[in-house]
Amino acid sequence: MSVLKDKKILLAVTGSIAVYKSLLLTRLLIKQGAQVQVLMTPTATKFVSALSFSTLSKNDVHTSVVDGDSWNNHVDMGLWADVLLVAPCTATSLAKMAQGIADTIVTAVYLSAKCPVMIAPAMDRDMWLHPATKSNLETLRSYGNDIIPVGSGELASGLHGEGRMAEPEDIVSYLDKHFKKKADLANKTILITAGPTYEAIDPVRFIGNHSSGKMGMALAEECAERGATVELVLGPSALDSQTTGIHIHRVNSAAQMLEMAESKYEHADVAIFAAAVADYRPKAAASEKIKKNDAEMALTLEKTEDIAKTLGQRKRGNQINIGFALETSNELEYAKGKLQKKNFDFIVLNSLRDKGAGFKHDTNKVKIVGIGDEILEYALKSKKEVAVDIIDNLLSLF
């Protein structure tokens, strides 16, 4: 039975000559047993009629948020779908999606969609290569959208090169892999620590660090999208997620993070220690705000709990523990030391010396260091893409 059977595909079609390919795509999806609802921009209907898509999909086609006196609920459509697939996506629609312009039913649904979004661009070579297009693609990737690679060959302009929409069979294969991936971590429970910890000096001040929690959140969402139940223990952070399967437990201090992580660790198949836990805290926090009276102030500090080491000592034979190391010097040496000391199966190393890596960035550049001196090195990528690499490596351990 096809993995696409009964999957709800919202196919959004924009104004490109490649619209003809989407007719075949619709037919292939229906043959696989998928439910297909088609949206079209007004320009797309100048290439192929809405009636053609309606006939193949066996559903009415929507070309506007308002049809006559009837309102098409774009929010409901985004909630209905398992995937929003924009194919073909023109340079214009790509730009509108990147900038949040909701002037067609396609971009309105895109902005309200809660499901994964896949984009199959289609445009001429020079448009595809233009820096503005590249910037829009990077923006959309940073939002968590999947970009289906374009093909190369003869274009409508008569030029040869990149920019062709992917072939319908390749897009169906892409969807097939997406839904199969959702079962990778089915029935697995994954504990993830993320974000900073704040160690109180007084009711106003604290010792902390610049961690945003973005890497941990990206890991949580990737695991949940692959079918796992995720227990995310999150330090002080403005981040949130609506992804099904993620249970967020908010904490402030290292002690609170340890307590919550301990309560979830016993039933976890995997623990990923991505939090940037403060190494020290004031030995005694003042109950009232400390007044600025003297030219100097001394604080007596004590070590915080080493969460990863503490739980690593309790690790069962069938559990997998993954660590993180952010270093500024002797990176590999320190990472290998933590790998052994904290009983990790592998450790993810990043360096503050790498531009675009580390705290608060939307990108990261990592090395995965395994037992036995195995090292996998990756280029600078979005944190979502880094999360994919890390979880792909995790799967190889099962």
C-alpha positions as a Markdown table, in Angstrom:
| # | Residue | x | y | z |
|---|---|---|---|---|
| 1 | Met | 0.0 | 0.0 | 0.0 |
| 2 | Ser | 1.3 | 3.4 | -0.9 |
| 3 | Val | 2.5 | 5.6 | 2.0 |
| 4 | Leu | 0.6 | 8.4 | 0.3 |
| 5 | Lys | -2.8 | 6.7 | 0.7 |
| 6 | Asp | -5.3 | 9.0 | 2.4 |
| 7 | Lys | -2.7 | 11.7 | 2.9 |
| 8 | Lys | -4.1 | 15.2 | 2.5 |
| 9 | Ile | -2.2 | 17.2 | -0.1 |
| 10 | Leu | -2.9 | 20.8 | -0.6 |
| 11 | Leu | -1.5 | 21.6 | -4.0 |
| 12 | Ala | -0.9 | 25.3 | -4.6 |
| 13 | Val | -0.4 | 26.2 | -8.3 |
| 14 | Thr | 1.1 | 29.6 | -9.3 |
| 15 | Gly | 1.4 | 31.3 | -12.7 |
| 16 | Ser | 4.1 | 29.5 | -14.6 |
| 17 | Ile | 4.1 | 27.5 | -17.9 |
| 18 | Ala | 5.1 | 24.6 | -15.7 |
| 19 | Val | 1.5 | 24.4 | -14.5 |
| 20 | Tyr | 1.0 | 21.7 | -17.1 |
| 21 | Lys | 3.3 | 19.4 | -15.0 |
| 22 | Ser | 1.0 | 19.9 | -12.1 |
| 23 | Leu | -1.8 | 18.3 | -14.0 |
| 24 | Leu | 0.2 | 15.1 | -14.2 |
| 25 | Leu | 1.3 | 15.5 | -10.6 |
| 26 | Thr | -2.3 | 15.7 | -9.5 |
| 27 | Arg | -3.1 | 12.5 | -11.5 |
| 28 | Leu | -0.1 | 10.7 | -9.9 |
| 29 | Leu | -1.1 | 11.7 | -6.4 |
| 30 | Ile | -4.7 | 10.5 | -6.9 |
| 31 | Lys | -3.4 | 7.2 | -8.3 |
| 32 | Gln | -1.4 | 6.8 | -5.1 |
| 33 | Gly | -4.6 | 7.2 | -3.0 |
| 34 | Ala | -3.9 | 10.8 | -1.8 |
| 35 | Gln | -6.6 | 13.4 | -1.2 |
| 36 | Val | -5.8 | 16.4 | -3.3 |
| 37 | Gln | -7.2 | 19.9 | -2.9 |
| 38 | Val | -6.0 | 22.4 | -5.5 |
| 39 | Leu | -5.5 | 26.2 | -5.1 |
| 40 | Met | -4.6 | 28.4 | -8.0 |
| 41 | Thr | -3.5 | 32.0 | -8.4 |
| 42 | Pro | -5.4 | 34.0 | -11.0 |
| 43 | Thr | -2.4 | 34.0 | -13.2 |
| 44 | Ala | -2.1 | 30.2 | -13.1 |
| 45 | Thr | -5.7 | 29.9 | -14.5 |
| 46 | Lys | -4.4 | 31.7 | -17.7 |
| 47 | Phe | -2.2 | 28.7 | -18.4 |
| 48 | Val | -4.5 | 25.8 | -17.4 |
| 49 | Ser | -8.2 | 26.0 | -16.4 |
| 50 | Ala | -9.4 | 25.3 | -12.9 |
| 51 | Leu | -11.8 | 22.8 | -14.5 |
| 52 | Ser | -8.9 | 20.6 | -15.5 |
| 53 | Phe | -7.6 | 20.4 | -11.9 |
| 54 | Ser | -11.1 | 20.0 | -10.5 |
| 55 | Thr | -11.7 | 17.0 | -12.9 |
| 56 | Leu | -8.5 | 15.3 | -11.9 |
| 57 | Ser | -8.6 | 16.0 | -8.2 |
| 58 | Lys | -12.4 | 15.4 | -7.9 |
| 59 | Asn | -12.6 | 18.5 | -5.7 |
| 60 | Asp | -13.6 | 22.1 | -6.3 |
| 61 | Val | -10.6 | 24.3 | -7.1 |
| 62 | His | -10.2 | 27.6 | -5.2 |
| 63 | Thr | -8.7 | 30.6 | -7.0 |
| 64 | Ser | -9.5 | 33.4 | -4.5 |
| 65 | Val | -10.1 | 33.8 | -0.8 |
| 66 | Val | -13.5 | 35.2 | -1.8 |
| 67 | Asp | -15.5 | 33.6 | -4.7 |
| 68 | Gly | -18.6 | 35.8 | -5.4 |
| 69 | Asp | -20.4 | 35.9 | -2.1 |
| 70 | Ser | -18.6 | 32.9 | -0.7 |
| 71 | Trp | -15.5 | 33.0 | 1.6 |
| 72 | Asn | -13.0 | 30.2 | 1.3 |
| 73 | Asn | -11.5 | 29.6 | 4.8 |
| 74 | His | -7.8 | 29.7 | 4.2 |
| 75 | Val | -7.1 | 28.9 | 7.9 |
| 76 | Asp | -9.2 | 25.7 | 7.7 |
| 77 | Met | -7.4 | 24.6 | 4.5 |
| 78 | Gly | -4.0 | 25.0 | 6.3 |
| 79 | Leu | -5.3 | 22.9 | 9.2 |
| 80 | Trp | -6.8 | 20.2 | 6.9 |
| 81 | Ala | -3.6 | 19.4 | 5.0 |
| 82 | Asp | -0.8 | 17.0 | 5.9 |
| 83 | Val | 1.4 | 18.9 | 3.4 |
| 84 | Leu | 1.1 | 22.2 | 1.5 |
| 85 | Leu | 2.9 | 21.7 | -1.8 |
| 86 | Val | 3.5 | 24.8 | -3.9 |
| 87 | Ala | 4.2 | 23.5 | -7.4 |
| 88 | Pro | 5.1 | 25.3 | -9.5 |
| 89 | Cys | 6.2 | 28.3 | -7.4 |
| 90 | Thr | 7.2 | 31.3 | -9.5 |
| 91 | Ala | 9.8 | 33.9 | -8.5 |
| 92 | Thr | 6.9 | 36.3 | -7.6 |
| 93 | Ser | 5.1 | 33.9 | -5.3 |
| 94 | Leu | 8.5 | 32.9 | -3.8 |
| 95 | Ala | 9.1 | 36.5 | -2.9 |
| 96 | Lys | 5.6 | 37.1 | -1.5 |
| 97 | Met | 5.9 | 34.0 | 0.7 |
| 98 | Ala | 9.3 | 35.1 | 2.0 |
| 99 | Gln | 7.9 | 38.6 | 2.8 |
| 100 | Gly | 4.5 | 37.5 | 4.2 |
| 101 | Ile | 2.4 | 39.2 | 1.4 |
| 102 | Ala | -1.0 | 37.5 | 1.4 |
| 103 | Asp | -2.6 | 38.9 | -1.8 |
| 104 | Thr | -3.6 | 35.5 | -3.3 |
| 105 | Ile | -5.3 | 32.4 | -1.9 |
| 106 | Val | -1.9 | 30.6 | -2.2 |
| 107 | Thr | 0.0 | 33.0 | 0.0 |
| 108 | Ala | -2.9 | 33.4 | 2.4 |
| 109 | Val | -3.0 | 29.7 | 3.0 |
| 110 | Tyr | 0.7 | 29.5 | 3.2 |
| 111 | Leu | 0.8 | 32.1 | 6.0 |
| 112 | Ser | -1.8 | 30.2 | 8.0 |
| 113 | Ala | -0.6 | 26.6 | 7.3 |
| 114 | Lys | 0.3 | 24.5 | 10.3 |
| 115 | Cys | 1.5 | 21.6 | 8.2 |
| 116 | Pro | 4.9 | 21.0 | 6.5 |
| 117 | Val | 5.4 | 23.2 | 3.4 |
| 118 | Met | 7.2 | 22.0 | 0.3 |
| 119 | Ile | 8.1 | 24.4 | -2.5 |
| 120 | Ala | 8.9 | 23.4 | -6.1 |
| 121 | Pro | 10.3 | 26.5 | -7.8 |
| 122 | Ala | 9.9 | 27.1 | -11.5 |
| 123 | Met | 11.5 | 30.1 | -13.4 |
| 124 | Asp | 14.0 | 31.1 | -16.0 |
| 125 | Arg | 17.7 | 30.5 | -15.5 |
| 126 | Asp | 18.6 | 34.2 | -14.8 |
| 127 | Met | 15.7 | 34.6 | -12.4 |
| 128 | Trp | 16.8 | 31.4 | -10.6 |
| 129 | Leu | 20.4 | 32.7 | -10.3 |
| 130 | His | 19.5 | 36.2 | -9.2 |
| 131 | Pro | 20.7 | 37.2 | -5.7 |
| 132 | Ala | 17.1 | 38.2 | -4.7 |
| 133 | Thr | 15.8 | 34.7 | -5.5 |
| 134 | Lys | 18.7 | 33.1 | -3.6 |
| 135 | Ser | 17.9 | 35.4 | -0.6 |
| 136 | Asn | 14.2 | 34.5 | -0.7 |
| 137 | Leu | 15.0 | 30.8 | -0.8 |
| 138 | Glu | 17.3 | 31.1 | 2.2 |
| 139 | Thr | 14.6 | 33.0 | 4.1 |
| 140 | Leu | 12.0 | 30.3 | 3.3 |
| 141 | Arg | 14.4 | 27.6 | 4.4 |
| 142 | Ser | 15.0 | 29.4 | 7.6 |
| 143 | Tyr | 11.3 | 29.3 | 8.2 |
| 144 | Gly | 11.5 | 25.5 | 8.0 |
| 145 | Asn | 10.1 | 25.1 | 4.5 |
| 146 | Asp | 11.5 | 22.3 | 2.2 |
| 147 | Ile | 12.7 | 23.5 | -1.2 |
| 148 | Ile | 12.4 | 20.7 | -3.8 |
| 149 | Pro | 15.5 | 20.9 | -6.1 |
| 150 | Val | 14.9 | 22.4 | -9.6 |
| 151 | Gly | 15.9 | 20.5 | -12.7 |
| 152 | Ser | 18.2 | 21.6 | -15.5 |
| 153 | Gly | 17.5 | 21.6 | -19.2 |
| 154 | Glu | 15.7 | 23.6 | -21.9 |
| 155 | Leu | 13.6 | 26.4 | -20.4 |
| 156 | Ala | 10.5 | 28.2 | -21.8 |
| 157 | Ser | 12.7 | 31.1 | -22.9 |
| 158 | Gly | 14.8 | 28.8 | -25.1 |
| 159 | Leu | 17.8 | 29.0 | -22.7 |
| 160 | His | 19.3 | 26.0 | -21.1 |
| 161 | Gly | 20.1 | 25.7 | -17.5 |
| 162 | Glu | 18.7 | 25.4 | -14.0 |
| 163 | Gly | 15.2 | 26.6 | -13.1 |
| 164 | Arg | 12.9 | 23.9 | -14.4 |
| 165 | Met | 10.3 | 22.6 | -11.9 |
| 166 | Ala | 11.1 | 19.1 | -10.7 |
| 167 | Glu | 9.4 | 16.4 | -12.7 |
| 168 | Pro | 6.1 | 15.1 | -11.2 |
| 169 | Glu | 7.5 | 11.7 | -10.6 |
| 170 | Asp | 10.4 | 13.2 | -8.6 |
| 171 | Ile | 8.0 | 15.3 | -6.5 |
| 172 | Val | 5.9 | 12.2 | -5.7 |
| 173 | Ser | 9.1 | 10.5 | -4.6 |
| 174 | Tyr | 10.0 | 13.5 | -2.5 |
| 175 | Leu | 6.6 | 13.3 | -0.8 |
| 176 | Asp | 6.9 | 9.5 | -0.3 |
| 177 | Lys | 10.3 | 10.0 | 1.5 |
| 178 | His | 8.8 | 12.7 | 3.6 |
| 179 | Phe | 6.0 | 10.5 | 5.0 |
| 180 | Lys | 8.3 | 7.5 | 5.4 |
| 181 | Lys | 10.6 | 9.7 | 7.5 |
| 182 | Lys | 7.7 | 10.5 | 9.8 |
| 183 | Ala | 7.8 | 6.9 | 11.0 |
| 184 | Asp | 11.6 | 6.9 | 11.7 |
| 185 | Leu | 11.2 | 7.6 | 15.5 |
| 186 | Ala | 7.7 | 6.2 | 16.0 |
| 187 | Asn | 7.1 | 4.9 | 19.5 |
| 188 | Lys | 10.4 | 6.5 | 20.7 |
| 189 | Thr | 10.5 | 9.0 | 23.6 |
| 190 | Ile | 13.2 | 11.6 | 23.4 |
| 191 | Leu | 14.4 | 13.9 | 26.2 |
| 192 | Ile | 15.9 | 17.2 | 25.0 |
| 193 | Thr | 17.4 | 19.9 | 27.2 |
| 194 | Ala | 17.7 | 23.3 | 25.6 |
| 195 | Gly | 18.3 | 27.0 | 26.2 |
| 196 | Pro | 20.3 | 28.7 | 28.9 |
| 197 | Thr | 19.9 | 28.5 | 32.7 |
| 198 | Tyr | 19.6 | 31.6 | 34.9 |
| 199 | Glu | 21.2 | 31.4 | 38.3 |
| 200 | Ala | 19.9 | 34.1 | 40.6 |
| 201 | Ile | 22.1 | 36.7 | 42.3 |
| 202 | Asp | 19.1 | 38.5 | 43.8 |
| 203 | Pro | 15.5 | 38.8 | 42.7 |
| 204 | Val | 16.6 | 41.1 | 39.7 |
| 205 | Arg | 20.0 | 39.8 | 38.6 |
| 206 | Phe | 21.3 | 36.5 | 37.5 |
| 207 | Ile | 24.3 | 34.6 | 36.0 |
| 208 | Gly | 23.5 | 33.2 | 32.6 |
| 209 | Asn | 24.6 | 33.0 | 29.0 |
| 210 | His | 23.6 | 34.0 | 25.4 |
| 211 | Ser | 21.9 | 30.7 | 24.5 |
| 212 | Ser | 18.5 | 31.2 | 22.7 |
| 213 | Gly | 17.4 | 27.5 | 22.6 |
| 214 | Lys | 17.1 | 27.6 | 18.8 |
| 215 | Met | 19.2 | 24.5 | 18.2 |
| 216 | Gly | 17.3 | 22.5 | 20.9 |
| 217 | Met | 14.0 | 23.6 | 19.5 |
| 218 | Ala | 15.0 | 22.6 | 16.0 |
| 219 | Leu | 16.0 | 19.1 | 17.3 |
| 220 | Ala | 12.7 | 18.8 | 19.1 |
| 221 | Glu | 10.7 | 19.7 | 16.0 |
| 222 | Glu | 12.7 | 17.3 | 13.8 |
| 223 | Cys | 12.2 | 14.4 | 16.3 |
| 224 | Ala | 8.5 | 15.1 | 16.6 |
| 225 | Glu | 8.1 | 15.3 | 12.8 |
| 226 | Arg | 9.7 | 11.9 | 12.6 |
| 227 | Gly | 7.1 | 10.4 | 15.0 |
| 228 | Ala | 8.8 | 10.7 | 18.4 |
| 229 | Thr | 7.3 | 11.9 | 21.6 |
| 230 | Val | 9.5 | 14.7 | 22.8 |
| 231 | Glu | 10.0 | 15.9 | 26.4 |
| 232 | Leu | 11.7 | 19.3 | 25.9 |
| 233 | Val | 13.1 | 20.8 | 29.1 |
| 234 | Leu | 13.6 | 24.4 | 28.1 |
| 235 | Gly | 15.5 | 27.1 | 30.0 |
| 236 | Pro | 14.5 | 30.8 | 29.9 |
| 237 | Ser | 13.5 | 31.4 | 26.3 |
| 238 | Ala | 10.8 | 33.1 | 24.2 |
| 239 | Leu | 10.6 | 30.1 | 21.9 |
| 240 | Asp | 7.5 | 28.0 | 21.6 |
| 241 | Ser | 6.3 | 25.3 | 19.2 |
| 242 | Gln | 2.9 | 24.1 | 18.1 |
| 243 | Thr | 4.3 | 20.9 | 16.6 |
| 244 | Thr | 2.3 | 17.8 | 17.7 |
| 245 | Gly | 4.3 | 15.5 | 20.0 |
| 246 | Ile | 6.4 | 18.1 | 21.8 |
| 247 | His | 5.8 | 18.6 | 25.5 |
| 248 | Ile | 7.6 | 21.7 | 26.8 |
| 249 | His | 8.7 | 21.9 | 30.4 |
| 250 | Arg | 9.9 | 25.4 | 31.3 |
| 251 | Val | 12.6 | 25.9 | 33.9 |
| 252 | Asn | 15.0 | 28.6 | 35.0 |
| 253 | Ser | 17.9 | 27.3 | 37.0 |
| 254 | Ala | 20.3 | 24.3 | 36.6 |
| 255 | Ala | 18.8 | 22.7 | 39.6 |
| 256 | Gln | 15.3 | 22.9 | 38.2 |
| 257 | Met | 16.5 | 21.6 | 34.8 |
| 258 | Leu | 18.1 | 18.6 | 36.5 |
| 259 | Glu | 15.0 | 17.8 | 38.5 |
| 260 | Met | 12.8 | 17.9 | 35.5 |
| 261 | Ala | 15.2 | 16.0 | 33.3 |
| 262 | Glu | 15.6 | 13.3 | 36.0 |
| 263 | Ser | 11.8 | 12.8 | 36.0 |
| 264 | Lys | 11.8 | 12.2 | 32.3 |
| 265 | Tyr | 15.0 | 10.3 | 31.8 |
| 266 | Glu | 13.9 | 6.9 | 33.1 |
| 267 | His | 11.4 | 6.5 | 30.3 |
| 268 | Ala | 13.4 | 8.1 | 27.5 |
| 269 | Asp | 14.9 | 6.0 | 24.7 |
| 270 | Val | 17.2 | 8.9 | 23.8 |
| 271 | Ala | 18.5 | 12.0 | 25.7 |
| 272 | Ile | 19.9 | 15.0 | 23.8 |
| 273 | Phe | 21.7 | 17.4 | 26.1 |
| 274 | Ala | 21.6 | 20.6 | 24.0 |
| 275 | Ala | 21.2 | 23.1 | 26.9 |
| 276 | Ala | 23.9 | 25.6 | 27.8 |
| 277 | Val | 23.8 | 25.1 | 31.5 |
| 278 | Ala | 25.5 | 27.7 | 33.7 |
| 279 | Asp | 28.6 | 26.2 | 35.2 |
| 280 | Tyr | 28.4 | 28.2 | 38.4 |
| 281 | Arg | 25.8 | 29.9 | 40.6 |
| 282 | Pro | 26.0 | 32.2 | 43.6 |
| 283 | Lys | 26.4 | 30.2 | 46.8 |
| 284 | Ala | 23.6 | 32.3 | 48.4 |
| 285 | Ala | 21.2 | 34.4 | 46.4 |
| 286 | Ala | 20.1 | 37.6 | 48.1 |
| 287 | Ser | 16.4 | 37.8 | 49.0 |
| 288 | Glu | 16.2 | 41.5 | 48.3 |
| 289 | Lys | 17.7 | 43.5 | 45.4 |
| 290 | Ile | 21.4 | 44.3 | 46.1 |
| 291 | Lys | 21.9 | 48.0 | 46.3 |
| 292 | Lys | 24.8 | 49.7 | 44.4 |
| 293 | Asn | 26.7 | 51.1 | 47.4 |
| 294 | Asp | 30.3 | 50.0 | 47.1 |
| 295 | Ala | 32.8 | 50.4 | 44.3 |
| 296 | Glu | 33.2 | 46.6 | 44.2 |
| 297 | Met | 31.1 | 43.6 | 45.0 |
| 298 | Ala | 32.3 | 40.0 | 45.5 |
| 299 | Leu | 30.2 | 36.9 | 44.8 |
| 300 | Thr | 31.0 | 33.5 | 46.2 |
| 301 | Leu | 30.2 | 30.9 | 43.5 |
| 302 | Glu | 29.6 | 27.2 | 43.6 |
| 303 | Lys | 29.4 | 24.6 | 40.8 |
| 304 | Thr | 26.0 | 23.8 | 39.4 |
| 305 | Glu | 24.9 | 20.3 | 38.8 |
| 306 | Asp | 26.4 | 18.6 | 35.7 |
| 307 | Ile | 23.1 | 17.3 | 34.2 |
| 308 | Ala | 24.5 | 15.3 | 31.4 |
| 309 | Lys | 27.1 | 13.6 | 33.6 |
| 310 | Thr | 24.6 | 12.9 | 36.4 |
| 311 | Leu | 22.2 | 11.2 | 34.0 |
| 312 | Gly | 24.9 | 9.5 | 32.0 |
| 313 | Gln | 25.9 | 7.6 | 35.1 |
| 314 | Arg | 22.3 | 6.1 | 35.1 |
| 315 | Lys | 22.3 | 5.3 | 31.5 |
| 316 | Arg | 20.7 | 1.9 | 30.6 |
| 317 | Gly | 22.3 | -0.3 | 28.0 |
| 318 | Asn | 19.6 | 0.4 | 25.4 |
| 319 | Gln | 19.6 | 4.2 | 26.0 |
| 320 | Ile | 21.4 | 6.7 | 23.7 |
| 321 | Asn | 22.9 | 9.9 | 25.1 |
| 322 | Ile | 23.9 | 12.7 | 22.8 |
| 323 | Gly | 25.9 | 15.7 | 24.0 |
| 324 | Phe | 26.9 | 19.2 | 22.8 |
| 325 | Ala | 30.1 | 21.1 | 23.2 |
| 326 | Leu | 30.6 | 24.8 | 22.4 |
| 327 | Glu | 34.3 | 25.6 | 22.6 |
| 328 | Thr | 36.6 | 28.5 | 21.7 |
| 329 | Ser | 40.0 | 26.6 | 21.7 |
| 330 | Asn | 41.2 | 23.0 | 21.7 |
| 331 | Glu | 37.7 | 22.1 | 20.5 |
| 332 | Leu | 38.3 | 18.5 | 19.5 |
| 333 | Glu | 40.4 | 17.7 | 22.6 |
| 334 | Tyr | 37.7 | 19.0 | 25.0 |
| 335 | Ala | 34.9 | 17.3 | 23.0 |
| 336 | Lys | 36.5 | 13.9 | 23.2 |
| 337 | Gly | 37.0 | 14.4 | 26.9 |
| 338 | Lys | 33.4 | 15.1 | 27.4 |
| 339 | Leu | 32.4 | 12.2 | 25.2 |
| 340 | Gln | 34.1 | 9.7 | 27.6 |
| 341 | Lys | 33.4 | 11.5 | 30.9 |
| 342 | Lys | 29.7 | 11.9 | 30.3 |
| 343 | Asn | 29.0 | 8.6 | 28.7 |
| 344 | Phe | 27.8 | 10.0 | 25.4 |
| 345 | Asp | 27.3 | 7.9 | 22.3 |
| 346 | Phe | 28.4 | 10.9 | 20.2 |
| 347 | Ile | 28.9 | 14.6 | 20.8 |
| 348 | Val | 28.0 | 17.6 | 18.6 |
| 349 | Leu | 30.9 | 20.1 | 18.5 |
| 350 | Asn | 30.6 | 23.7 | 17.4 |
| 351 | Ser | 33.1 | 26.5 | 17.8 |
| 352 | Leu | 32.5 | 30.2 | 18.4 |
| 353 | Arg | 35.4 | 30.9 | 16.0 |
| 354 | Asp | 33.2 | 29.7 | 13.1 |
| 355 | Lys | 31.2 | 32.6 | 11.6 |
| 356 | Gly | 27.5 | 32.0 | 11.8 |
| 357 | Ala | 27.8 | 29.3 | 14.5 |
| 358 | Gly | 26.9 | 29.4 | 18.2 |
| 359 | Phe | 24.4 | 31.3 | 20.2 |
| 360 | Lys | 21.4 | 33.2 | 18.8 |
| 361 | His | 22.2 | 32.5 | 15.1 |
| 362 | Asp | 19.7 | 30.8 | 12.8 |
| 363 | Thr | 22.7 | 28.8 | 11.4 |
| 364 | Asn | 25.3 | 26.4 | 12.9 |
| 365 | Lys | 28.4 | 24.6 | 11.8 |
| 366 | Val | 29.1 | 21.4 | 13.6 |
| 367 | Lys | 31.3 | 18.3 | 13.8 |
| 368 | Ile | 29.8 | 15.1 | 15.1 |
| 369 | Val | 32.4 | 13.2 | 17.2 |
| 370 | Gly | 31.8 | 9.6 | 17.8 |
| 371 | Ile | 33.4 | 6.8 | 19.9 |
| 372 | Gly | 36.5 | 5.5 | 18.3 |
| 373 | Asp | 37.7 | 8.9 | 16.8 |
| 374 | Glu | 34.9 | 8.9 | 14.2 |
| 375 | Ile | 34.4 | 12.5 | 13.1 |
| 376 | Leu | 31.8 | 13.8 | 10.7 |
| 377 | Glu | 32.2 | 17.4 | 9.6 |
| 378 | Tyr | 29.4 | 19.5 | 8.1 |
| 379 | Ala | 29.2 | 22.9 | 6.3 |
| 380 | Leu | 27.4 | 25.9 | 7.7 |
| 381 | Lys | 23.7 | 25.2 | 7.5 |
| 382 | Ser | 20.4 | 26.4 | 9.0 |
| 383 | Lys | 19.8 | 24.9 | 12.4 |
| 384 | Lys | 16.8 | 23.0 | 11.0 |
| 385 | Glu | 19.2 | 21.3 | 8.5 |
| 386 | Val | 21.8 | 20.7 | 11.3 |
| 387 | Ala | 19.0 | 19.0 | 13.3 |
| 388 | Val | 18.3 | 16.7 | 10.3 |
| 389 | Asp | 22.0 | 15.7 | 10.2 |
| 390 | Ile | 22.1 | 15.0 | 13.9 |
| 391 | Ile | 19.0 | 12.9 | 13.9 |
| 392 | Asp | 20.1 | 11.0 | 10.8 |
| 393 | Asn | 23.2 | 10.1 | 12.7 |
| 394 | Leu | 21.2 | 9.1 | 15.7 |
| 395 | Leu | 19.1 | 6.7 | 13.6 |
| 396 | Ser | 22.3 | 4.9 | 12.6 |
| 397 | Leu | 22.7 | 3.9 | 16.2 |
| 398 | Phe | 19.4 | 2.1 | 16.6 |
